Amino acid sequence: MANLDDLLSAPQAAELLGISVKTLYRNSYVYDDFPQPTKVGRTVLYDPDELRAWRYEHPPRERTITR
């Protein structure tokens, strides 16, 4: 695990992954292999290396534009 100073807050983690905070929290329930946060009091913090590794294994879906 990374040093606490290196961990990301939920908004920072969501930005790193290119998703919303709501989706970040939902992913922790939907994907068994989603990196679990470290809790410090009521604050959840994510390891950026674990998030990057997860994103590599789960690339974002391509969006199609419908008219």
PQR file of N, CA, C, O and H, with PARSE charges and radii, in Angstrom:
ATOM      1  N   MET A   1       0.842  -1.187   0.000 -0.4000 1.5000
ATOM      2  CA  MET A   1       0.000   0.000   0.000 -0.0000 2.0000
ATOM      3  C   MET A   1       0.878   1.239   0.000  0.5500 1.7000
ATOM      4  O   MET A   1       1.972   1.227   0.565 -0.5500 1.4000
ATOM      5  N   ALA A   2       0.417   2.284  -0.617 -0.4000 1.5000
ATOM      6  CA  ALA A   2       1.155   3.536  -0.707 -0.0000 2.0000
ATOM      7  C   ALA A   2       1.096   4.297   0.612  0.5500 1.7000
ATOM      8  O   ALA A   2       0.259   4.018   1.470 -0.5500 1.4000
ATOM      9  H   ALA A   2      -0.471   2.294  -1.076  0.4000 1.0000
ATOM     10  N   ASN A   3       1.984   5.244   0.754 -0.4000 1.5000
ATOM     11  CA  ASN A   3       1.983   6.151   1.882 -0.0000 2.0000
ATOM     12  C   ASN A   3       0.677   6.944   1.862  0.5500 1.7000
ATOM     13  O   ASN A   3       0.160   7.240   0.785 -0.5500 1.4000
ATOM     14  H   ASN A   3       2.665   5.470   0.056  0.4000 1.0000
ATOM     15  N   LEU A   4       0.138   7.291   3.020 -0.4000 1.5000
ATOM     16  CA  LEU A   4      -1.128   8.047   3.058 -0.0000 2.0000
ATOM     17  C   LEU A   4      -1.059   9.337   2.253  0.5500 1.7000
ATOM     18  O   LEU A   4      -2.060   9.771   1.685 -0.5500 1.4000
ATOM     19  H   LEU A   4       0.557   7.050   3.895  0.4000 1.0000
ATOM     20  N   ASP A   5       0.131   9.954   2.203 -0.4000 1.5000
ATOM     21  CA  ASP A   5       0.277  11.199   1.450 -0.0000 2.0000
ATOM     22  C   ASP A   5       0.119  10.980  -0.053  0.5500 1.7000
ATOM     23  O   ASP A   5      -0.185  11.916  -0.792 -0.5500 1.4000
ATOM     24  H   ASP A   5       0.944   9.601   2.665  0.4000 1.0000
ATOM     25  N   ASP A   6       0.326   9.741  -0.503 -0.4000 1.5000
ATOM     26  CA  ASP A   6       0.231   9.437  -1.929 -0.0000 2.0000
ATOM     27  C   ASP A   6      -1.170   9.016  -2.361  0.5500 1.7000
ATOM     28  O   ASP A   6      -1.438   8.904  -3.558 -0.5500 1.4000
ATOM     29  H   ASP A   6       0.573   8.981   0.097  0.4000 1.0000
ATOM     30  N   LEU A   7      -2.058   8.785  -1.413 -0.4000 1.5000
ATOM     31  CA  LEU A   7      -3.399   8.310  -1.733 -0.0000 2.0000
ATOM     32  C   LEU A   7      -4.287   9.441  -2.230  0.5500 1.7000
ATOM     33  O   LEU A   7      -4.046  10.613  -1.942 -0.5500 1.4000
ATOM     34  H   LEU A   7      -1.840   8.877  -0.442  0.4000 1.0000
ATOM     35  N   LEU A   8      -5.313   9.071  -2.978 -0.4000 1.5000
ATOM     36  CA  LEU A   8      -6.216  10.045  -3.589 -0.0000 2.0000
ATOM     37  C   LEU A   8      -7.582  10.023  -2.918  0.5500 1.7000
ATOM     38  O   LEU A   8      -8.073   8.972  -2.506 -0.5500 1.4000
ATOM     39  H   LEU A   8      -5.508   8.118  -3.213  0.4000 1.0000
ATOM     40  N   SER A   9      -8.180  11.194  -2.817 -0.4000 1.5000
ATOM     41  CA  SER A   9      -9.561  11.284  -2.338 -0.0000 2.0000
ATOM     42  C   SER A   9     -10.485  10.734  -3.425  0.5500 1.7000
ATOM     43  O   SER A   9     -10.052  10.509  -4.556 -0.5500 1.4000
ATOM     44  H   SER A   9      -7.781  12.048  -3.151  0.4000 1.0000
ATOM     45  N   ALA A  10     -11.744  10.519  -3.087 -0.4000 1.5000
ATOM     46  CA  ALA A  10     -12.703  10.004  -4.066 -0.0000 2.0000
ATOM     47  C   ALA A  10     -12.808  10.915  -5.297  0.5500 1.7000
ATOM     48  O   ALA A  10     -12.785  10.405  -6.417 -0.5500 1.4000
ATOM     49  H   ALA A  10     -12.095  10.701  -2.169  0.4000 1.0000
ATOM     50  N   PRO A  11     -12.921  12.235  -5.138 -0.5600 1.5000
ATOM     51  CA  PRO A  11     -12.982  13.083  -6.348  0.2800 2.0000
ATOM     52  C   PRO A  11     -11.704  12.995  -7.195  0.5500 1.7000
ATOM     53  O   PRO A  11     -11.773  13.010  -8.424 -0.5500 1.4000
ATOM     54  N   GLN A  12     -10.551  12.904  -6.543 -0.4000 1.5000
ATOM     55  CA  GLN A  12      -9.297  12.779  -7.285 -0.0000 2.0000
ATOM     56  C   GLN A  12      -9.220  11.434  -8.002  0.5500 1.7000
ATOM     57  O   GLN A  12      -8.777  11.361  -9.149 -0.5500 1.4000
ATOM     58  H   GLN A  12     -10.496  12.891  -5.544  0.4000 1.0000
ATOM     59  N   ALA A  13      -9.652  10.372  -7.324 -0.4000 1.5000
ATOM     60  CA  ALA A  13      -9.649   9.036  -7.919 -0.0000 2.0000
ATOM     61  C   ALA A  13     -10.583   8.989  -9.122  0.5500 1.7000
ATOM     62  O   ALA A  13     -10.238   8.421 -10.158 -0.5500 1.4000
ATOM     63  H   ALA A  13     -10.011  10.432  -6.392  0.4000 1.0000
ATOM     64  N   ALA A  14     -11.762   9.583  -8.985 -0.4000 1.5000
ATOM     65  CA  ALA A  14     -12.720   9.608 -10.091 -0.0000 2.0000
ATOM     66  C   ALA A  14     -12.132  10.366 -11.286  0.5500 1.7000
ATOM     67  O   ALA A  14     -12.289   9.941 -12.431 -0.5500 1.4000
ATOM     68  H   ALA A  14     -12.042  10.044  -8.143  0.4000 1.0000
ATOM     69  N   GLU A  15     -11.469  11.471 -11.023 -0.4000 1.5000
ATOM     70  CA  GLU A  15     -10.850  12.242 -12.100 -0.0000 2.0000
ATOM     71  C   GLU A  15      -9.759  11.425 -12.791  0.5500 1.7000
ATOM     72  O   GLU A  15      -9.650  11.442 -14.017 -0.5500 1.4000
ATOM     73  H   GLU A  15     -11.342  11.816 -10.093  0.4000 1.0000
ATOM     74  N   LEU A  16      -8.958  10.716 -12.012 -0.4000 1.5000
ATOM     75  CA  LEU A  16      -7.910   9.880 -12.578 -0.0000 2.0000
ATOM     76  C   LEU A  16      -8.486   8.840 -13.536  0.5500 1.7000
ATOM     77  O   LEU A  16      -7.910   8.577 -14.592 -0.5500 1.4000
ATOM     78  H   LEU A  16      -9.047  10.703 -11.016  0.4000 1.0000
ATOM     79  N   LEU A  17      -9.619   8.250 -13.167 -0.4000 1.5000
ATOM     80  CA  LEU A  17     -10.252   7.222 -13.993 -0.0000 2.0000
ATOM     81  C   LEU A  17     -11.138   7.793 -15.095  0.5500 1.7000
ATOM     82  O   LEU A  17     -11.547   7.066 -16.000 -0.5500 1.4000
ATOM     83  H   LEU A  17     -10.086   8.464 -12.309  0.4000 1.0000
ATOM     84  N   GLY A  18     -11.436   9.089 -15.024 -0.4000 1.5000
ATOM     85  CA  GLY A  18     -12.296   9.710 -16.029 -0.0000 2.0000
ATOM     86  C   GLY A  18     -13.759   9.356 -15.829  0.5500 1.7000
ATOM     87  O   GLY A  18     -14.507   9.218 -16.796 -0.5500 1.4000
ATOM     88  H   GLY A  18     -11.104   9.679 -14.288  0.4000 1.0000
ATOM     89  N   ILE A  19     -14.169   9.208 -14.566 -0.4000 1.5000
ATOM     90  CA  ILE A  19     -15.552   8.860 -14.244 -0.0000 2.0000
ATOM     91  C   ILE A  19     -16.058   9.792 -13.152  0.5500 1.7000
ATOM     92  O   ILE A  19     -15.291  10.569 -12.585 -0.5500 1.4000
ATOM     93  H   ILE A  19     -13.561   9.320 -13.780  0.4000 1.0000
ATOM     94  N   SER A  20     -17.337   9.713 -12.862 -0.4000 1.5000
ATOM     95  CA  SER A  20     -17.902  10.524 -11.785 -0.0000 2.0000
ATOM     96  C   SER A  20     -17.646   9.837 -10.441  0.5500 1.7000
ATOM     97  O   SER A  20     -17.329   8.649 -10.390 -0.5500 1.4000
ATOM     98  H   SER A  20     -17.961   9.081 -13.323  0.4000 1.0000
ATOM     99  N   VAL A  21     -17.786  10.587  -9.378 -0.4000 1.5000
ATOM    100  CA  VAL A  21     -17.627  10.023  -8.037 -0.0000 2.0000
ATOM    101  C   VAL A  21     -18.694   8.967  -7.797  0.5500 1.7000
ATOM    102  O   VAL A  21     -18.419   7.940  -7.176 -0.5500 1.4000
ATOM    103  H   VAL A  21     -18.044  11.552  -9.419  0.4000 1.0000
ATOM    104  N   LYS A  22     -19.895   9.204  -8.274 -0.4000 1.5000
ATOM    105  CA  LYS A  22     -20.979   8.232  -8.121 -0.0000 2.0000
ATOM    106  C   LYS A  22     -20.603   6.911  -8.786  0.5500 1.7000
ATOM    107  O   LYS A  22     -20.831   5.843  -8.218 -0.5500 1.4000
ATOM    108  H   LYS A  22     -20.119  10.038  -8.778  0.4000 1.0000
ATOM    109  N   THR A  23     -20.030   6.978  -9.984 -0.4000 1.5000
ATOM    110  CA  THR A  23     -19.602   5.777 -10.689 -0.0000 2.0000
ATOM    111  C   THR A  23     -18.443   5.103  -9.959  0.5500 1.7000
ATOM    112  O   THR A  23     -18.363   3.875  -9.925 -0.5500 1.4000
ATOM    113  H   THR A  23     -19.844   7.845 -10.446  0.4000 1.0000
ATOM    114  N   LEU A  24     -17.562   5.884  -9.387 -0.4000 1.5000
ATOM    115  CA  LEU A  24     -16.456   5.325  -8.597 -0.0000 2.0000
ATOM    116  C   LEU A  24     -17.004   4.453  -7.474  0.5500 1.7000
ATOM    117  O   LEU A  24     -16.567   3.316  -7.301 -0.5500 1.4000
ATOM    118  H   LEU A  24     -17.627   6.881  -9.416  0.4000 1.0000
ATOM    119  N   TYR A  25     -17.954   4.976  -6.716 -0.4000 1.5000
ATOM    120  CA  TYR A  25     -18.536   4.206  -5.619 -0.0000 2.0000
ATOM    121  C   TYR A  25     -19.314   2.995  -6.139  0.5500 1.7000
ATOM    122  O   TYR A  25     -19.266   1.923  -5.536 -0.5500 1.4000
ATOM    123  H   TYR A  25     -18.309   5.900  -6.857  0.4000 1.0000
ATOM    124  N   ARG A  26     -20.026   3.162  -7.248 -0.4000 1.5000
ATOM    125  CA  ARG A  26     -20.772   2.044  -7.817 -0.0000 2.0000
ATOM    126  C   ARG A  26     -19.825   0.939  -8.281  0.5500 1.7000
ATOM    127  O   ARG A  26     -20.122  -0.244  -8.108 -0.5500 1.4000
ATOM    128  H   ARG A  26     -20.064   4.033  -7.737  0.4000 1.0000
ATOM    129  N   ASN A  27     -18.692   1.315  -8.865 -0.4000 1.5000
ATOM    130  CA  ASN A  27     -17.725   0.317  -9.332 -0.0000 2.0000
ATOM    131  C   ASN A  27     -17.224  -0.558  -8.196  0.5500 1.7000
ATOM    132  O   ASN A  27     -16.930  -1.735  -8.404 -0.5500 1.4000
ATOM    133  H   ASN A  27     -18.451   2.275  -9.005  0.4000 1.0000
ATOM    134  N   SER A  28     -17.125  -0.003  -7.010 -0.4000 1.5000
ATOM    135  CA  SER A  28     -16.630  -0.800  -5.880 -0.0000 2.0000
ATOM    136  C   SER A  28     -17.609  -1.905  -5.504  0.5500 1.7000
ATOM    137  O   SER A  28     -17.219  -2.895  -4.886 -0.5500 1.4000
ATOM    138  H   SER A  28     -17.364   0.953  -6.841  0.4000 1.0000
ATOM    139  N   TYR A  29     -18.887  -1.741  -5.875 -0.4000 1.5000
ATOM    140  CA  TYR A  29     -19.889  -2.779  -5.616 -0.0000 2.0000
ATOM    141  C   TYR A  29     -20.063  -3.722  -6.804  0.5500 1.7000
ATOM    142  O   TYR A  29     -20.335  -4.909  -6.625 -0.5500 1.4000
ATOM    143  H   TYR A  29     -19.203  -0.937  -6.377  0.4000 1.0000
ATOM    144  N   VAL A  30     -19.906  -3.191  -8.020 -0.4000 1.5000
ATOM    145  CA  VAL A  30     -20.163  -3.964  -9.223 -0.0000 2.0000
ATOM    146  C   VAL A  30     -18.994  -4.887  -9.570  0.5500 1.7000
ATOM    147  O   VAL A  30     -19.207  -6.038  -9.949 -0.5500 1.4000
ATOM    148  H   VAL A  30     -19.685  -2.226  -8.166  0.4000 1.0000
ATOM    149  N   TYR A  31     -17.765  -4.393  -9.444 -0.4000 1.5000
ATOM    150  CA  TYR A  31     -16.579  -5.154  -9.837 -0.0000 2.0000
ATOM    151  C   TYR A  31     -15.887  -5.723  -8.605  0.5500 1.7000
ATOM    152  O   TYR A  31     -15.477  -4.985  -7.710 -0.5500 1.4000
ATOM    153  H   TYR A  31     -17.591  -3.457  -9.136  0.4000 1.0000
ATOM    154  N   ASP A  32     -15.764  -7.045  -8.574 -0.4000 1.5000
ATOM    155  CA  ASP A  32     -15.094  -7.699  -7.452 -0.0000 2.0000
ATOM    156  C   ASP A  32     -13.621  -7.321  -7.350  0.5500 1.7000
ATOM    157  O   ASP A  32     -13.042  -7.344  -6.264 -0.5500 1.4000
ATOM    158  H   ASP A  32     -16.097  -7.645  -9.301  0.4000 1.0000
ATOM    159  N   ASP A  33     -13.016  -6.972  -8.491 -0.4000 1.5000
ATOM    160  CA  ASP A  33     -11.591  -6.663  -8.490 -0.0000 2.0000
ATOM    161  C   ASP A  33     -11.295  -5.162  -8.417  0.5500 1.7000
ATOM    162  O   ASP A  33     -10.147  -4.752  -8.584 -0.5500 1.4000
ATOM    163  H   ASP A  33     -13.487  -6.953  -9.373  0.4000 1.0000
ATOM    164  N   PHE A  34     -12.317  -4.343  -8.170 -0.4000 1.5000
ATOM    165  CA  PHE A  34     -12.087  -2.897  -8.071 -0.0000 2.0000
ATOM    166  C   PHE A  34     -11.293  -2.600  -6.798  0.5500 1.7000
ATOM    167  O   PHE A  34     -11.602  -3.151  -5.742 -0.5500 1.4000
ATOM    168  H   PHE A  34     -13.250  -4.676  -8.035  0.4000 1.0000
ATOM    169  N   PRO A  35     -10.275  -1.736  -6.882 -0.5600 1.5000
ATOM    170  CA  PRO A  35      -9.459  -1.434  -5.702  0.2800 2.0000
ATOM    171  C   PRO A  35     -10.305  -0.879  -4.549  0.5500 1.7000
ATOM    172  O   PRO A  35     -11.066   0.073  -4.722 -0.5500 1.4000
ATOM    173  N   GLN A  36     -10.159  -1.477  -3.408 -0.4000 1.5000
ATOM    174  CA  GLN A  36     -10.896  -1.029  -2.235 -0.0000 2.0000
ATOM    175  C   GLN A  36     -10.136   0.117  -1.561  0.5500 1.7000
ATOM    176  O   GLN A  36      -8.907   0.096  -1.490 -0.5500 1.4000
ATOM    177  H   GLN A  36      -9.541  -2.250  -3.268  0.4000 1.0000
ATOM    178  N   PRO A  37     -10.862   1.100  -1.077 -0.5600 1.5000
ATOM    179  CA  PRO A  37     -10.200   2.251  -0.470  0.2800 2.0000
ATOM    180  C   PRO A  37      -9.686   1.940   0.933  0.5500 1.7000
ATOM    181  O   PRO A  37     -10.104   0.981   1.583 -0.5500 1.4000
ATOM    182  N   THR A  38      -8.773   2.785   1.365 -0.4000 1.5000
ATOM    183  CA  THR A  38      -8.327   2.794   2.749 -0.0000 2.0000
ATOM    184  C   THR A  38      -9.181   3.833   3.449  0.5500 1.7000
ATOM    185  O   THR A  38      -9.313   4.954   2.957 -0.5500 1.4000
ATOM    186  H   THR A  38      -8.434   3.564   0.838  0.4000 1.0000
ATOM    187  N   LYS A  39      -9.755   3.490   4.573 -0.4000 1.5000
ATOM    188  CA  LYS A  39     -10.588   4.439   5.302 -0.0000 2.0000
ATOM    189  C   LYS A  39      -9.775   5.060   6.425  0.5500 1.7000
ATOM    190  O   LYS A  39      -9.150   4.366   7.227 -0.5500 1.4000
ATOM    191  H   LYS A  39      -9.648   2.580   4.973  0.4000 1.0000
ATOM    192  N   VAL A  40      -9.800   6.384   6.459 -0.4000 1.5000
ATOM    193  CA  VAL A  40      -9.166   7.151   7.521 -0.0000 2.0000
ATOM    194  C   VAL A  40     -10.281   7.980   8.136  0.5500 1.7000
ATOM    195  O   VAL A  40     -10.667   9.017   7.597 -0.5500 1.4000
ATOM    196  H   VAL A  40     -10.308   6.948   5.808  0.4000 1.0000
ATOM    197  N   GLY A  41     -10.789   7.521   9.258 -0.4000 1.5000
ATOM    198  CA  GLY A  41     -11.983   8.144   9.815 -0.0000 2.0000
ATOM    199  C   GLY A  41     -13.139   7.878   8.869  0.5500 1.7000
ATOM    200  O   GLY A  41     -13.433   6.727   8.547 -0.5500 1.4000
ATOM    201  H   GLY A  41     -10.475   6.679   9.696  0.4000 1.0000
ATOM    202  N   ARG A  42     -13.797   8.943   8.422 -0.4000 1.5000
ATOM    203  CA  ARG A  42     -14.895   8.806   7.460 -0.0000 2.0000
ATOM    204  C   ARG A  42     -14.441   9.041   6.030  0.5500 1.7000
ATOM    205  O   ARG A  42     -15.240   8.959   5.097 -0.5500 1.4000
ATOM    206  H   ARG A  42     -13.558   9.878   8.684  0.4000 1.0000
ATOM    207  N   THR A  43     -13.166   9.330   5.858 -0.4000 1.5000
ATOM    208  CA  THR A  43     -12.618   9.630   4.537 -0.0000 2.0000
ATOM    209  C   THR A  43     -12.129   8.357   3.865  0.5500 1.7000
ATOM    210  O   THR A  43     -11.457   7.536   4.488 -0.5500 1.4000
ATOM    211  H   THR A  43     -12.517   9.396   6.615  0.4000 1.0000
ATOM    212  N   VAL A  44     -12.469   8.198   2.594 -0.4000 1.5000
ATOM    213  CA  VAL A  44     -11.958   7.063   1.827 -0.0000 2.0000
ATOM    214  C   VAL A  44     -10.861   7.562   0.898  0.5500 1.7000
ATOM    215  O   VAL A  44     -11.002   8.595   0.244 -0.5500 1.4000
ATOM    216  H   VAL A  44     -13.016   8.865   2.088  0.4000 1.0000
ATOM    217  N   LEU A  45      -9.771   6.816   0.852 -0.4000 1.5000
ATOM    218  CA  LEU A  45      -8.617   7.188   0.040 -0.0000 2.0000
ATOM    219  C   LEU A  45      -8.225   5.999  -0.828  0.5500 1.7000
ATOM    220  O   LEU A  45      -8.263   4.852  -0.385 -0.5500 1.4000
ATOM    221  H   LEU A  45      -9.656   5.977   1.384  0.4000 1.0000
ATOM    222  N   TYR A  46      -7.848   6.290  -2.066 -0.4000 1.5000
ATOM    223  CA  TYR A  46      -7.527   5.257  -3.042 -0.0000 2.0000
ATOM    224  C   TYR A  46      -6.061   5.318  -3.442  0.5500 1.7000
ATOM    225  O   TYR A  46      -5.475   6.396  -3.542 -0.5500 1.4000
ATOM    226  H   TYR A  46      -7.817   7.222  -2.426  0.4000 1.0000
ATOM    227  N   ASP A  47      -5.477   4.146  -3.669 -0.4000 1.5000
ATOM    228  CA  ASP A  47      -4.100   4.036  -4.140 -0.0000 2.0000
ATOM    229  C   ASP A  47      -4.102   4.271  -5.654  0.5500 1.7000
ATOM    230  O   ASP A  47      -4.732   3.510  -6.388 -0.5500 1.4000
ATOM    231  H   ASP A  47      -5.953   3.270  -3.588  0.4000 1.0000
ATOM    232  N   PRO A  48      -3.410   5.306  -6.133 -0.5600 1.5000
ATOM    233  CA  PRO A  48      -3.449   5.602  -7.571  0.2800 2.0000
ATOM    234  C   PRO A  48      -2.855   4.488  -8.430  0.5500 1.7000
ATOM    235  O   PRO A  48      -3.310   4.277  -9.555 -0.5500 1.4000
ATOM    236  N   ASP A  49      -1.849   3.772  -7.924 -0.4000 1.5000
ATOM    237  CA  ASP A  49      -1.265   2.676  -8.707 -0.0000 2.0000
ATOM    238  C   ASP A  49      -2.272   1.546  -8.894  0.5500 1.7000
ATOM    239  O   ASP A  49      -2.348   0.954  -9.971 -0.5500 1.4000
ATOM    240  H   ASP A  49      -1.480   3.944  -7.011  0.4000 1.0000
ATOM    241  N   GLU A  50      -3.043   1.245  -7.857 -0.4000 1.5000
ATOM    242  CA  GLU A  50      -4.070   0.205  -7.968 -0.0000 2.0000
ATOM    243  C   GLU A  50      -5.168   0.633  -8.944  0.5500 1.7000
ATOM    244  O   GLU A  50      -5.678  -0.184  -9.711 -0.5500 1.4000
ATOM    245  H   GLU A  50      -2.982   1.726  -6.982  0.4000 1.0000
ATOM    246  N   LEU A  51      -5.529   1.920  -8.910 -0.4000 1.5000
ATOM    247  CA  LEU A  51      -6.554   2.420  -9.832 -0.0000 2.0000
ATOM    248  C   LEU A  51      -6.079   2.342 -11.280  0.5500 1.7000
ATOM    249  O   LEU A  51      -6.836   1.947 -12.167 -0.5500 1.4000
ATOM    250  H   LEU A  51      -5.115   2.584  -8.287  0.4000 1.0000
ATOM    251  N   ARG A  52      -4.818   2.721 -11.517 -0.4000 1.5000
ATOM    252  CA  ARG A  52      -4.276   2.659 -12.881 -0.0000 2.0000
ATOM    253  C   ARG A  52      -4.233   1.220 -13.383  0.5500 1.7000
ATOM    254  O   ARG A  52      -4.559   0.952 -14.540 -0.5500 1.4000
ATOM    255  H   ARG A  52      -4.203   3.042 -10.797  0.4000 1.0000
ATOM    256  N   ALA A  53      -3.833   0.300 -12.517 -0.4000 1.5000
ATOM    257  CA  ALA A  53      -3.785  -1.120 -12.910 -0.0000 2.0000
ATOM    258  C   ALA A  53      -5.187  -1.626 -13.230  0.5500 1.7000
ATOM    259  O   ALA A  53      -5.368  -2.377 -14.188 -0.5500 1.4000
ATOM    260  H   ALA A  53      -3.568   0.518 -11.578  0.4000 1.0000
ATOM    261  N   TRP A  54      -6.178  -1.226 -12.440 -0.4000 1.5000
ATOM    262  CA  TRP A  54      -7.554  -1.644 -12.695 -0.0000 2.0000
ATOM    263  C   TRP A  54      -8.043  -1.062 -14.017  0.5500 1.7000
ATOM    264  O   TRP A  54      -8.687  -1.759 -14.802 -0.5500 1.4000
ATOM    265  H   TRP A  54      -6.031  -0.616 -11.661  0.4000 1.0000
ATOM    266  N   ARG A  55      -7.743   0.207 -14.267 -0.4000 1.5000
ATOM    267  CA  ARG A  55      -8.174   0.853 -15.509 -0.0000 2.0000
ATOM    268  C   ARG A  55      -7.541   0.167 -16.711  0.5500 1.7000
ATOM    269  O   ARG A  55      -8.178   0.033 -17.755 -0.5500 1.4000
ATOM    270  H   ARG A  55      -7.220   0.773 -13.629  0.4000 1.0000
ATOM    271  N   TYR A  56      -6.303  -0.264 -16.574 -0.4000 1.5000
ATOM    272  CA  TYR A  56      -5.628  -0.970 -17.663 -0.0000 2.0000
ATOM    273  C   TYR A  56      -6.382  -2.259 -18.003  0.5500 1.7000
ATOM    274  O   TYR A  56      -6.539  -2.605 -19.174 -0.5500 1.4000
ATOM    275  H   TYR A  56      -5.785  -0.155 -15.725  0.4000 1.0000
ATOM    276  N   GLU A  57      -6.840  -2.954 -16.982 -0.4000 1.5000
ATOM    277  CA  GLU A  57      -7.586  -4.196 -17.174 -0.0000 2.0000
ATOM    278  C   GLU A  57      -9.032  -3.957 -17.622  0.5500 1.7000
ATOM    279  O   GLU A  57      -9.660  -4.845 -18.198 -0.5500 1.4000
ATOM    280  H   GLU A  57      -6.713  -2.673 -16.030  0.4000 1.0000
ATOM    281  N   HIS A  58      -9.552  -2.765 -17.360 -0.4000 1.5000
ATOM    282  CA  HIS A  58     -10.934  -2.412 -17.691 -0.0000 2.0000
ATOM    283  C   HIS A  58     -10.954  -1.070 -18.431  0.5500 1.7000
ATOM    284  O   HIS A  58     -11.335  -0.048 -17.860 -0.5500 1.4000
ATOM    285  H   HIS A  58      -9.042  -2.043 -16.893  0.4000 1.0000
ATOM    286  N   PRO A  59     -10.542  -1.077 -19.700 -0.5600 1.5000
ATOM    287  CA  PRO A  59     -10.525   0.201 -20.431  0.2800 2.0000
ATOM    288  C   PRO A  59     -11.936   0.776 -20.568  0.5500 1.7000
ATOM    289  O   PRO A  59     -12.914   0.029 -20.586 -0.5500 1.4000
ATOM    290  N   PRO A  60     -12.037   2.104 -20.664 -0.5600 1.5000
ATOM    291  CA  PRO A  60     -13.353   2.706 -20.808  0.2800 2.0000
ATOM    292  C   PRO A  60     -14.011   2.282 -22.119  0.5500 1.7000
ATOM    293  O   PRO A  60     -13.342   2.066 -23.130 -0.5500 1.4000
ATOM    294  N   ARG A  61     -15.319   2.170 -22.076 -0.4000 1.5000
ATOM    295  CA  ARG A  61     -16.069   1.824 -23.277 -0.0000 2.0000
ATOM    296  C   ARG A  61     -16.066   2.999 -24.239  0.5500 1.7000
ATOM    297  O   ARG A  61     -16.096   4.159 -23.828 -0.5500 1.4000
ATOM    298  H   ARG A  61     -15.863   2.345 -21.255  0.4000 1.0000
ATOM    299  N   GLU A  62     -16.030   2.682 -25.513 -0.4000 1.5000
ATOM    300  CA  GLU A  62     -16.146   3.743 -26.509 -0.0000 2.0000
ATOM    301  C   GLU A  62     -17.591   4.174 -26.576  0.5500 1.7000
ATOM    302  O   GLU A  62     -18.500   3.345 -26.589 -0.5500 1.4000
ATOM    303  H   GLU A  62     -16.006   1.740 -25.846  0.4000 1.0000
ATOM    304  N   ARG A  63     -17.793   5.451 -26.617 -0.4000 1.5000
ATOM    305  CA  ARG A  63     -19.157   5.977 -26.694 -0.0000 2.0000
ATOM    306  C   ARG A  63     -19.523   6.205 -28.145  0.5500 1.7000
ATOM    307  O   ARG A  63     -18.716   6.695 -28.934 -0.5500 1.4000
ATOM    308  H   ARG A  63     -17.055   6.125 -26.606  0.4000 1.0000
ATOM    309  N   THR A  64     -20.730   5.850 -28.483 -0.4000 1.5000
ATOM    310  CA  THR A  64     -21.229   6.098 -29.827 -0.0000 2.0000
ATOM    311  C   THR A  64     -22.251   7.214 -29.760  0.5500 1.7000
ATOM    312  O   THR A  64     -23.024   7.323 -28.808 -0.5500 1.4000
ATOM    313  H   THR A  64     -21.386   5.451 -27.842  0.4000 1.0000
ATOM    314  N   ILE A  65     -22.237   8.016 -30.765 -0.4000 1.5000
ATOM    315  CA  ILE A  65     -23.166   9.142 -30.839 -0.0000 2.0000
ATOM    316  C   ILE A  65     -24.357   8.708 -31.666  0.5500 1.7000
ATOM    317  O   ILE A  65     -24.208   8.280 -32.811 -0.5500 1.4000
ATOM    318  H   ILE A  65     -21.610   7.928 -31.539  0.4000 1.0000
ATOM    319  N   THR A  66     -25.527   8.820 -31.090 -0.4000 1.5000
ATOM    320  CA  THR A  66     -26.745   8.485 -31.813 -0.0000 2.0000
ATOM    321  C   THR A  66     -27.501   9.769 -32.129  0.5500 1.7000
ATOM    322  O   THR A  66     -27.498  10.728 -31.357 -0.5500 1.4000
ATOM    323  H   THR A  66     -25.648   9.168 -30.161  0.4000 1.0000
ATOM    324  N   ARG A  67     -28.125   9.755 -33.248 -0.4000 1.5000
ATOM    325  CA  ARG A  67     -28.870  10.954 -33.645 -0.0000 2.0000
ATOM    326  C   ARG A  67     -30.312  10.631 -33.813  0.5500 1.7000
ATOM    327  O   ARG A  67     -31.108  11.509 -34.145 -0.5500 1.4000
ATOM    328  H   ARG A  67     -28.128   8.976 -33.875  0.4000 1.0000
TER
END
